[in-house]
């Protein structure tokens, strides 16, 4: 008989709660870890031990528990899913690393260079564990918390890439995720962690529509529709220039990345759209009701330092020119009065600043 795996989900945001409900639907043991504060919502979840999804998919069930003690959350678990924004990786990993055990799977959703950061933190602390570190390229769905124990799924992705280090263990990670999400989202193999990091489309679809509509968003943060109002034909064209730079970085590292438009069609449905503008206004788009992202939302504060900065620095290692990415980083830093290069996910923080492109690829495989 196949062993029933035990799961921990580190994170209690939109994606974390949704994935808890997804695992509970399968009847598996899952504990939700709350990393921030003891809110009324958390206390209700802890008492009732239930989580549900509705909208584009319906699922849910009983949790094994909810806790603010990370040791309790990951004790005796087989799979640890880290579902937090990239700026929360370091504090989460600092608490997690001492409690890792051999043979565990750590799956970071989405990756956002978290695998390299976790490897470095383990190395810095002299902690050697025979674990598998995996990353997905994105969250499995566009979703928002609706009530304390229910997450509204606006649209699930059809297929999603996952990669592992060591790469020989990726089939097992694929099996785990396709079991959890069976019938809803299908996971496909990526080459290595770096490919998954560079293929995250948020670095292309999020920053420029905010930066190029900054004044309008500042005046109307509650009603501005990021994709419908923010992506015009001209802005769409500039976003595609940015995507070309990302693809060139991947090519310099011998990676066959997918264009953002290809990914959108794979996630949400094929059509004849040739630009982002056409796609987000198509019937397949899940983005028509996405509102309320202000000028200091995660579309800038997370994606610029967490995705654009490491991509820009990877480009510098291979002499790939990235004027649009560099402009995005400089302009966001200027508008926010924050040096997002020094505070962001630099190659030094990932432990690869002094490594060659070949060594970086090897480290992520």
C-alpha positions as CSV (number, residue, x, y, z in Angstrom):
1,X,0.0,0.0,0.0
2,X,1.3,3.4,-0.9
3,X,2.3,5.6,2.1
4,X,0.0,8.5,2.8
5,X,2.3,11.5,3.0
6,X,2.0,14.2,5.7
7,X,2.1,17.8,4.7
8,X,2.8,21.2,6.2
9,X,2.0,24.5,4.5
10,X,4.1,27.4,5.7
11,X,2.1,30.5,5.0
12,X,-1.5,31.6,5.6
13,X,-2.1,34.1,2.8
14,X,-4.3,33.6,-0.3
15,X,-2.2,30.8,-1.8
16,X,-1.3,29.1,1.5
17,X,-4.9,28.7,2.6
18,X,-5.9,27.6,-0.8
19,X,-3.3,24.9,-0.9
20,X,-4.3,23.7,2.6
21,X,-7.8,23.3,1.3
22,X,-6.5,21.5,-1.8
23,X,-4.6,19.0,0.3
24,X,-7.4,18.5,2.8
25,X,-9.7,17.7,-0.2
26,X,-7.5,14.6,-0.8
27,X,-7.9,13.5,2.8
28,X,-4.2,13.9,3.7
29,X,-2.8,15.3,6.9
30,X,-2.0,19.0,6.5
31,X,-0.9,21.5,9.1
32,X,-1.1,25.3,8.3
33,X,1.7,27.4,9.8
34,X,0.8,31.0,10.6
35,X,4.1,33.0,10.4
36,X,2.9,36.5,11.4
37,X,0.3,37.1,14.1
38,X,-2.5,35.6,16.1
39,X,-5.5,37.1,14.3
40,X,-9.1,36.3,14.9
41,X,-9.1,34.5,11.5
42,X,-6.2,32.3,12.5
43,X,-7.8,31.4,15.9
44,X,-11.0,30.4,14.1
45,X,-9.1,28.2,11.7
46,X,-7.1,26.7,14.6
47,X,-10.4,25.9,16.4
48,X,-12.4,24.6,13.4
49,X,-9.6,23.0,11.4
50,X,-11.4,23.5,8.0
51,X,-10.4,25.2,4.7
52,X,-12.4,25.5,1.5
53,X,-12.0,26.7,-2.1
54,X,-14.8,28.0,-4.4
55,X,-15.1,29.6,-7.7
56,X,-13.3,28.1,-10.7
57,X,-12.8,24.9,-8.6
58,X,-14.6,23.6,-5.5
59,X,-12.6,21.7,-2.9
60,X,-11.8,21.6,0.8
61,X,-11.8,19.5,4.0
62,X,-10.4,19.1,7.5
63,X,-6.9,20.2,8.5
64,X,-4.8,18.3,10.9
65,X,-4.1,21.6,12.7
66,X,-3.0,25.2,12.6
67,X,0.0,26.5,14.6
68,X,2.4,29.4,15.0
69,X,5.1,27.0,16.1
70,X,7.2,26.0,13.0
71,X,8.7,23.0,14.8
72,X,5.3,21.7,15.5
73,X,4.2,22.3,11.9
74,X,7.0,20.4,10.2
75,X,7.5,17.6,12.8
76,X,7.0,14.2,11.2
77,X,6.0,15.7,7.9
78,X,7.1,14.4,4.5
79,X,6.4,17.5,2.4
80,X,6.8,21.1,3.4
81,X,5.2,23.6,1.1
82,X,6.5,27.2,1.5
83,X,3.8,29.5,0.2
84,X,4.8,33.1,1.1
85,X,6.0,36.2,-0.8
86,X,9.7,36.2,-1.7
87,X,10.5,38.8,0.9
88,X,9.4,36.4,3.6
89,X,11.6,33.5,2.4
90,X,14.6,34.5,4.6
91,X,12.7,34.8,7.9
92,X,10.7,31.6,7.2
93,X,13.9,29.7,6.3
94,X,15.7,30.9,9.4
95,X,13.1,29.3,11.5
96,X,12.7,26.2,9.2
97,X,16.3,25.2,8.7
98,X,17.1,23.8,12.2
99,X,14.1,21.5,11.9
100,X,14.7,19.9,8.5
101,X,15.1,16.1,8.4
102,X,16.5,13.8,5.8
103,X,14.2,12.7,3.0
104,X,11.9,15.6,3.3
105,X,10.6,17.5,0.3
106,X,10.6,21.3,0.5
107,X,8.5,22.8,-2.3
108,X,8.5,26.6,-2.7
109,X,5.4,28.0,-4.3
110,X,6.3,30.0,-6.3
111,X,10.1,29.6,-6.3
112,X,11.3,33.2,-6.7
113,X,14.9,32.1,-6.2
114,X,14.0,30.6,-2.9
115,X,15.8,27.3,-3.6
116,X,19.2,29.0,-3.9
117,X,18.5,31.1,-0.8
118,X,17.6,28.0,1.2
119,X,20.8,26.2,0.0
120,X,23.0,29.1,1.0
121,X,21.4,29.5,4.4
122,X,21.8,25.7,5.1
123,X,25.5,25.9,4.0
124,X,26.2,29.0,6.1
125,X,24.9,27.2,9.1
126,X,26.7,24.0,8.4
127,X,23.4,22.1,8.2
128,X,23.6,19.1,5.9
129,X,20.4,17.3,5.1
130,X,19.4,14.9,2.4
131,X,16.4,16.8,1.2
132,X,14.8,17.7,-2.1
133,X,14.2,21.4,-2.8
134,X,11.7,22.1,-5.5
135,X,10.1,25.3,-6.9
136,X,7.0,26.0,-9.0
137,X,7.1,28.8,-11.4
138,X,3.9,30.4,-10.1
139,X,0.9,29.8,-7.8
140,X,-1.5,27.2,-9.2
141,X,-4.4,29.7,-9.4
142,X,-5.4,33.4,-9.4
143,X,-7.1,33.6,-6.0
144,X,-8.1,35.8,-3.0
145,X,-9.2,35.1,0.5
146,X,-13.0,35.5,0.6
147,X,-13.7,34.6,4.2
148,X,-11.4,33.4,6.9
149,X,-11.8,29.7,5.8
150,X,-12.7,30.1,2.2
151,X,-10.5,31.2,-0.8
152,X,-12.1,32.4,-4.0
153,X,-10.4,30.9,-7.0
154,X,-10.8,33.3,-10.0
155,X,-9.2,30.8,-12.4
156,X,-6.9,27.9,-12.0
157,X,-3.9,27.3,-14.2
158,X,-4.1,24.3,-16.5
159,X,-0.4,23.4,-16.4
160,X,2.4,24.6,-14.3
161,X,6.2,23.9,-14.3
162,X,8.1,22.5,-11.4
163,X,11.8,21.7,-11.0
164,X,13.9,20.2,-8.3
165,X,17.4,20.0,-6.9
166,X,18.7,17.4,-7.1
167,X,17.0,17.1,-10.5
168,X,16.9,13.3,-10.3
169,X,14.2,13.7,-7.7
170,X,11.9,15.9,-9.8
171,X,9.8,12.9,-10.9
172,X,8.9,12.3,-7.2
173,X,8.1,16.0,-6.7
174,X,5.9,15.9,-9.9
175,X,4.1,12.9,-8.5
176,X,3.5,14.6,-5.2
177,X,2.0,17.8,-6.8
178,X,0.0,15.9,-9.4
179,X,-1.5,13.8,-6.6
180,X,-2.5,16.9,-4.6
181,X,-3.8,18.8,-7.6
182,X,-5.1,15.8,-9.6
183,X,-8.1,16.7,-11.7
184,X,-7.4,20.5,-11.3
185,X,-3.9,21.5,-12.2
186,X,-1.3,19.4,-14.0
187,X,2.4,19.9,-13.2
188,X,5.1,19.5,-15.9
189,X,8.9,19.1,-15.5
190,X,11.3,22.0,-15.6
191,X,15.0,21.6,-16.3
192,X,16.3,23.2,-13.1
193,X,15.5,25.8,-10.4
194,X,17.1,28.6,-12.5
195,X,14.7,27.9,-15.4
196,X,11.7,28.1,-13.0
197,X,13.0,31.3,-11.4
198,X,13.5,33.1,-14.8
199,X,10.2,31.8,-16.2
200,X,8.1,33.5,-13.5
201,X,5.9,35.8,-15.6
202,X,5.2,38.3,-12.8
203,X,8.4,40.1,-13.6
204,X,6.9,40.9,-17.0
205,X,3.2,41.4,-16.3
206,X,3.3,43.3,-13.0
207,X,5.8,46.2,-12.8
208,X,5.4,48.2,-16.0
209,X,1.6,48.7,-15.9
210,X,2.0,50.2,-12.5
211,X,5.0,52.4,-13.3
212,X,3.5,53.7,-16.5
213,X,0.1,54.4,-14.8
214,X,1.5,55.6,-11.5
215,X,-0.5,58.8,-11.2
216,X,-3.8,57.3,-12.1
217,X,-3.3,54.4,-9.7
218,X,-2.2,56.8,-6.9
219,X,-5.5,58.7,-7.4
220,X,-7.7,55.6,-7.8
221,X,-6.1,52.7,-6.0
222,X,-9.4,51.0,-5.1
223,X,-10.8,50.9,-8.6
224,X,-7.9,50.8,-11.0
225,X,-7.9,47.5,-12.9
226,X,-4.2,46.5,-13.3
227,X,-4.7,44.4,-16.5
228,X,-7.7,46.1,-18.1
229,X,-6.9,49.7,-17.4
230,X,-3.1,49.3,-17.0
231,X,-2.2,47.4,-20.1
232,X,-2.7,49.5,-23.2
233,X,-1.4,48.6,-26.7
234,X,1.8,50.7,-26.2
235,X,2.4,49.4,-22.7
236,X,1.8,45.9,-23.9
237,X,4.5,46.5,-26.5
238,X,7.0,47.7,-23.9
239,X,6.2,44.7,-21.7
240,X,7.0,42.4,-24.6
241,X,10.4,44.1,-25.0
242,X,11.0,43.3,-21.4
243,X,10.1,39.7,-22.0
244,X,12.5,39.5,-24.9
245,X,15.3,40.6,-22.4
246,X,14.2,37.8,-20.0
247,X,14.3,35.2,-22.8
248,X,17.8,36.4,-23.8
249,X,19.0,35.9,-20.2
250,X,17.6,32.3,-20.3
251,X,19.3,31.7,-23.6
252,X,22.7,32.9,-22.2
253,X,22.3,30.2,-19.5
254,X,21.3,27.5,-22.1
255,X,17.7,27.5,-20.9
256,X,14.7,27.3,-23.2
257,X,12.3,29.7,-21.4
258,X,8.7,30.1,-22.4
259,X,7.5,33.6,-23.5
260,X,5.0,35.2,-21.1
261,X,2.3,35.1,-23.8
262,X,2.9,31.3,-24.3
263,X,2.6,30.8,-20.5
264,X,-0.6,32.8,-20.3
265,X,-2.1,30.6,-23.0
266,X,-0.9,27.4,-21.4
267,X,-2.3,28.5,-18.0
268,X,-5.6,29.9,-18.9
269,X,-6.5,28.9,-22.5
270,X,-5.3,29.1,-26.1
271,X,-6.5,31.8,-28.4
272,X,-5.2,33.9,-31.3
273,X,-3.9,36.8,-29.2
274,X,-0.5,38.1,-30.3
275,X,0.0,40.7,-27.5
276,X,-0.6,40.9,-23.8
277,X,-3.2,43.6,-24.5
278,X,-5.2,41.2,-26.7
279,X,-4.9,38.4,-24.2
280,X,-6.0,40.2,-21.1
281,X,-9.0,41.5,-22.9
282,X,-9.9,38.0,-24.3
283,X,-12.5,35.6,-22.9
284,X,-9.7,33.4,-21.5
285,X,-8.3,36.1,-19.3
286,X,-8.7,35.6,-15.5
287,X,-7.7,39.2,-14.8
288,X,-10.7,41.3,-15.6
289,X,-11.7,41.8,-12.0
290,X,-8.3,42.3,-10.5
291,X,-8.4,45.7,-8.7
292,X,-7.0,47.5,-5.7
293,X,-3.3,47.3,-6.2
294,X,-1.8,50.6,-5.1
295,X,1.6,52.1,-6.1
296,X,3.3,50.3,-3.2
297,X,1.7,46.9,-3.8
298,X,3.6,43.7,-4.2
299,X,3.5,44.2,-8.0
300,X,6.4,46.6,-7.3
301,X,7.7,45.9,-3.8
302,X,8.0,42.2,-4.3
303,X,8.5,41.6,-8.0
304,X,11.0,44.3,-8.7
305,X,13.5,43.4,-5.9
306,X,12.6,39.7,-6.0
307,X,12.6,39.0,-9.7
308,X,13.8,42.0,-11.8
309,X,17.0,42.6,-9.7
310,X,18.3,39.0,-9.8
311,X,17.5,38.8,-13.5
312,X,19.4,42.0,-14.2
313,X,22.4,40.7,-12.3
314,X,22.3,37.4,-14.0
315,X,22.3,39.3,-17.3
316,X,25.4,41.2,-16.3
317,X,27.3,37.9,-15.9
318,X,26.6,37.0,-19.6
319,X,26.8,40.5,-21.2
320,X,23.1,40.4,-22.1
321,X,21.7,43.9,-22.4
322,X,18.5,44.6,-20.4
323,X,17.6,48.3,-20.7
324,X,13.9,47.8,-19.9
325,X,14.6,45.7,-16.8
326,X,17.2,48.2,-15.6
327,X,14.9,51.1,-16.2
328,X,12.2,49.3,-14.2
329,X,14.5,48.8,-11.2
330,X,15.8,52.3,-11.3
331,X,12.4,54.0,-11.7
332,X,10.8,51.9,-8.9
333,X,13.8,52.7,-6.6
334,X,13.5,56.4,-7.4
335,X,9.7,56.6,-6.9
336,X,9.8,54.6,-3.6
337,X,13.1,56.2,-2.3
338,X,14.4,52.6,-1.8
339,X,17.5,51.1,-3.3
340,X,15.9,47.9,-4.5
341,X,19.2,46.6,-5.8
342,X,20.9,46.5,-2.4
343,X,17.7,45.5,-0.5
344,X,16.6,43.0,-3.2
345,X,17.4,39.4,-4.1
346,X,21.0,39.9,-5.1
347,X,23.3,37.2,-6.4
348,X,25.4,37.7,-3.3
349,X,22.4,36.9,-1.1
350,X,21.9,33.7,-3.2
351,X,25.5,32.7,-2.8
352,X,26.2,32.8,-6.6
353,X,27.9,36.2,-7.0
354,X,31.3,34.7,-7.6
355,X,30.2,31.7,-9.7
356,X,30.3,31.3,-13.4
357,X,27.1,30.8,-15.4
358,X,28.0,27.1,-15.7
359,X,28.5,26.8,-11.9
360,X,25.1,28.5,-11.3
361,X,23.3,26.1,-13.6
362,X,25.0,23.2,-11.9
363,X,24.0,24.4,-8.5
364,X,20.4,24.7,-9.4
365,X,20.2,21.2,-11.0
